[in-house]
C-alpha cells in the first residue's frame, strides 16, 4: 500500500514538472521557437483546434517562424489566433503561408517574462506540494484504518519528502535555465 501511494505521488509529480516545462517552453525568449504555439487554438469549422493539427511550423531564422497551413481554408483562422494571442506579434500572410516575425526583446519585456517564468515555477511547486499533501493524507488514513503502523508511516513520509524535494529542485533548475535564456542578449 505504501509503495503504491508513493509511486502514484511520484507519477503525478512527474506530470506536474512536465506541465511546468511546457509552460516554460511557451514563454518567449530571444529566439523564435515553434513550441511557443503549443497552447494556441484556432476556430476550425466551428471547433477550437490546436494549431499543431492545422499547420506546420519552421524557423528559417532565429526570430522568424513560418506557419504553413495544411488546409488553405484555415489560413485566416490561424492568423487571427496568432494575432489575438499573448505572443505580442503581428503575423503577415502571403496567401499560402503566415510569416511571424518576433521583435527584439526589450529589457523591460525580458523582466516581465522572467516574472512570468517565476509565477509558472511557483505554480509547479504548489502542484507538487499539493500532491505531497494528498499522499500524506492517504498514508495517515492507512495508519488510522490500522493497515500500517506508525513507523511505516514515518518512513514513507521521509521518502515522500525526498520525492517532493527532487521534483521541486527540478522545477527550480528549469527556472534557472529559463532566466539565463531570457537574460541572454
ZIBEL-V879703 format. One record per residue. N is the residue number from 1. RES is the residue in one small letter. OMEGA is omega in radians with two decimals (* if undefined). NEAR is the number of other C-alpha atoms within 8 Angstrom. D_CENTER is the distance of its C-alpha to the mean C-alpha in Angstrom with 1 decimal. Layout:
# ZIBEL-V879703
n	res	omega	near	d_center
N	RES	OMEGA	NEAR	D_CENTER
N	RES	OMEGA	NEAR	D_CENTER
This chain:
# ZIBEL-V879703
n	res	omega	near	d_center
1	x	-3.12	4	31.4
2	x	-3.12	7	29.9
3	x	3.11	6	28.3
4	x	3.14	7	26.8
5	x	-3.13	11	25.3
6	x	3.10	12	23.9
7	x	3.13	8	22.5
8	x	3.12	8	20.9
9	x	-3.14	11	19.3
10	x	3.14	9	18.2
11	x	3.13	8	16.6
12	x	3.11	10	14.8
13	x	3.07	13	13.6
14	x	3.12	9	12.4
15	x	3.13	8	10.3
16	x	3.11	11	9.0
17	x	3.13	13	8.3
18	x	3.11	8	6.6
19	x	3.11	9	4.2
20	x	3.12	13	4.0
21	x	3.08	10	4.3
22	x	3.11	8	2.4
23	x	3.11	9	2.2
24	x	-3.13	10	5.1
25	x	-3.12	9	6.1
26	x	3.13	11	6.7
27	x	-3.05	10	8.8
28	x	3.00	11	12.2
29	x	-3.13	9	14.4
30	x	-3.13	12	18.0
31	x	3.07	7	17.5
32	x	-3.09	13	16.5
33	x	-3.13	8	14.0
34	x	-3.13	10	13.7
35	x	3.10	7	10.0
36	x	-3.08	11	10.1
37	x	-3.06	9	11.7
38	x	-3.05	10	9.4
39	x	-3.09	7	9.1
40	x	3.07	10	12.7
41	x	3.09	10	15.7
42	x	3.11	13	19.4
43	x	-3.10	10	22.4
44	x	-3.08	9	24.1
45	x	3.06	4	27.4
46	x	-3.13	5	26.4
47	x	3.06	7	23.3
48	x	-3.06	8	19.7
49	x	3.09	10	18.4
50	x	-3.11	11	15.2
51	x	-3.14	12	16.3
52	x	3.14	9	15.7
53	x	-3.08	6	18.6
54	x	-3.03	12	20.8
55	x	3.01	11	20.8
56	x	-3.09	9	20.4
57	x	3.06	10	18.8
58	x	3.13	8	20.6
59	x	-3.11	12	20.5
60	x	3.13	7	24.3
61	x	-3.09	6	24.1
62	x	-3.08	8	21.6
63	x	-3.10	11	21.1
64	x	3.02	12	21.8
65	x	3.06	15	20.0
66	x	3.14	12	22.5
67	x	-3.13	12	21.5
68	x	-3.14	10	24.1
69	x	3.07	13	24.3
70	x	3.14	7	25.7
71	x	-3.10	8	27.8
72	x	3.10	7	29.4
73	x	-3.11	5	29.7
74	x	-3.06	10	25.9
75	x	-3.08	13	26.2
76	x	3.12	7	26.7
77	x	3.11	10	24.0
78	x	3.13	14	21.4
79	x	3.13	12	22.8
80	x	3.13	9	22.8
81	x	3.13	11	19.2
82	x	-3.13	12	18.2
83	x	-3.09	11	20.9
84	x	-3.10	6	19.8
85	x	3.13	8	16.1
86	x	3.14	4	15.0
87	x	3.11	7	15.0
88	x	-3.13	6	18.6
89	x	3.11	10	20.3
90	x	-3.10	8	23.4
91	x	3.05	11	23.4
92	x	3.13	8	26.9
93	x	-3.14	9	28.2
94	x	3.13	6	31.3
95	x	3.14	6	31.9
96	x	-3.13	9	30.3
97	x	3.07	11	27.0
98	x	3.14	14	24.7
99	x	-3.14	11	24.4
100	x	3.14	12	21.6
101	x	3.14	10	22.7
102	x	3.12	8	20.4
103	x	3.06	6	22.7
104	x	3.11	5	22.9
105	x	3.05	8	20.9
106	x	3.13	6	23.2
107	x	-3.14	6	23.3
108	x	3.14	6	22.6
109	x	3.10	8	19.5
110	x	3.14	12	18.2
111	x	3.09	8	18.9
112	x	-3.13	8	17.0
113	x	3.09	11	13.9
114	x	3.10	11	14.5
115	x	3.11	8	15.0
116	x	3.12	9	11.8
117	x	3.12	13	10.0
118	x	3.10	9	12.3
119	x	3.13	8	11.7
120	x	3.12	11	7.9
121	x	3.13	12	9.4
122	x	3.07	8	12.2
123	x	3.12	9	10.4
124	x	3.12	13	9.1
125	x	3.14	10	12.7
126	x	3.11	8	14.2
127	x	-3.14	10	12.7
128	x	3.14	15	14.1
129	x	3.10	9	17.3
130	x	3.10	8	17.7
131	x	3.10	11	17.6
132	x	-3.12	12	20.2
133	x	3.13	8	22.3
134	x	3.13	8	22.4
135	x	3.13	12	23.4
136	x	3.10	10	26.0
137	x	3.11	8	27.4
138	x	3.11	9	27.8
139	x	3.13	12	29.6
140	x	3.09	9	31.8
141	x	3.11	8	32.7
142	x	3.12	10	33.8
143	x	-3.12	12	36.0
144	x	3.13	7	37.4
145	x	3.09	7	38.3
146	x	-3.13	7	40.1
147	x	3.10	7	38.1
148	x	-3.11	9	37.3
149	x	-3.12	8	38.9
150	x	-3.12	7	37.9
151	x	3.11	6	37.7
152	x	3.13	8	35.3
153	x	-3.14	12	33.0
154	x	3.11	8	33.3
155	x	3.14	8	32.4
156	x	3.13	11	29.5
157	x	3.09	9	28.1
158	x	3.09	8	28.4
159	x	3.12	9	26.5
160	x	3.09	12	23.8
161	x	3.11	9	23.7
162	x	3.09	8	23.3
163	x	-3.12	9	20.3
164	x	-3.13	12	18.7
165	x	-3.14	8	19.6
166	x	-3.09	8	18.2
167	x	3.11	12	14.7
168	x	3.09	10	14.8
169	x	3.11	8	16.3
170	x	3.11	9	13.5
171	x	3.13	14	10.9
172	x	3.12	9	13.8
173	x	3.11	8	14.3
174	x	3.13	9	10.9
175	x	-3.14	11	11.6
176	x	3.12	8	15.0
177	x	-3.11	8	14.2
178	x	3.10	11	12.0
179	x	3.13	10	15.0
180	x	3.11	8	17.4
181	x	-3.11	9	15.8
182	x	-3.12	12	16.0
183	x	3.13	7	19.5
184	x	-3.11	6	20.7
185	x	*	4	23.1
